[in-house]
Amino acid sequence: MSRKTMWRRPVRAVAAAVLAVVMAGCAGGPGDGPDGGAEPTSSASAEQRQPSTAAKPPAVDPGWPRWGFTHTGISANNINPRFERTVAQALSRTPMLQNQHIMGFGALNPQPRRDEYFWEDLDSRTTFTKESGGTQIITLCCAPDWMKGGPEGQPSLEGWGHLEDAPYPEHFDDYAKLAATVAERYPDVEYFMVWNEFKGFWPNHSRPADYKGYTQLYNKVYDAVKAVRPDAKVGGPYLGFDSNKGGHSELRGDWGVINQNVLDAFTYWFENKKGADFIVVDGASPTDAHELLPDEFGALGKFSAVTQWLRKKTGNMPIWWSEWYFEPEDGTVWPENKRLAVQAASMMEFVRSGAATALYWNPQAKSGPCKGCMWDPRTGEPLGTQRLIGDFATWFPAGAELDDVSSSDPEVRVLAQPERLLLVNTADKRVTTEVDGKEYDLKPYEVKWSPR
């Protein structure tokens, strides 16, 4: 099908609007944003969060892809060809990972009927990824309606409300077959993540998840994909590491307590999976009650704690953060400089703790302001978030050598490799600090990159 036809199908306009609503309900947050709370951190807490020795890099080859983003309900290929070219050209300057779900989040049902496939949306997104120089990832989620009690055909407006439903167990084989068909159709896609946040397998987070059901589905998908694509890399369980202020759990810190049901679900999957090439999780630094403990920057320690727990639990397998969030969803609004400062500090946690990969959930819109967007919805030009992710992709790829560098002012967080230095002012005031034998003057919440 020609690219011109892709732009003008009426169903795409309807689907984009529907999927944007669905995506907002499923994503769990806008995907990007430093925290609120302008009180500066104490020297003691800052010292505790900045280890005196640099962490070892992830246990992956230097070529392993580390930074990237997920396409959501509206992306660069949903506007017009000129807009798409503008975004693609900007992304191609710093290639990174790009992830797309097979259904929802910008894609219509890939198998509306048992004997009928629909590939237009996936083709459009994967084509864009290649045109922009990205490394492709496909998330094997979600499931056609007929696999979960619904009718055949493309979903109605009401049908999209069931996007988060899991396929019925009697259709696990059908879904595994669909996953294998996807893997065969896109032979240049190397990485596949199985399902998304236990959707349909965990309706009530105060109770244990149906981790046995998810593991059964995962194993069938893993076997099916590997049977047709032995070269493919498959990961799971794409489990959200929720946290609360208190509770019983083996994983806790001043940032809160991980829900023990999460740890139990992960442990069961890990001990009963057929195999995995990498581990997939997601999470947010605020608690489920939108609390930032002990403050917006201190809460980011959760990302390091979870990554380290997973590396120990799995024997140092590559840890992927498929989504991460750092801004409370309680109506809090931060100025852009603060949002970027917290995002930068969160990415520093992934580097220090040895996370192999982190994917940003890009909350793109078609028009108007879009907080946290990677590119301007009107022009396609890169925004601060895209530049920040690009800088990390350039200077802190997998296997990057970290140097032990500290700041004379505890308000300033520092990350260094032999050629580049990153400084983040965590205070809402000007700060002067000495780093690596040089003095730096930083504006409130400034993120500064400096050669060494």
Secondary structure, 3 states (H helix, E strand, C coil): CCHHHHHHCHHHHHHHHHHHHHHHHHHCCCCCCCCCCCCCCCHHHHHHHCCCCCCCCCCCCCCCCCEEEECCCCCHHHCCHHHHHHHHHHHHCCCCEEEEECCCCCCCCCCCECCECCCHHHHHHHHHHHHCCCEEEEEECCCCHHHCCCCCCCCCCCHHHHCCCCCCHHHHHHHHHHHHHHHHHCCCCCEEEECCCCCCCCCCCCCCCCHHHHHHHHHHHHHHHHHHCCCCEEEEEEEECCEECCCCCCCEECCEEECHHHHHHHHHHHHHCCCCCEEEEEEECCCCCCCCCCCCCHHHHHHHHHHHHHHHHCCCCCEEEEEEECCCCCCCCCCHHHHHHHHHHHHHHHHHHCCCEEEEECCCCCCCCCCCCCECCCCCCECHHHHHHHHHHHHCCCCCCCCCCCECCCCEEEEEECCEEEEEECCCCCEEEEECCEEEEECCCCEEEEEC
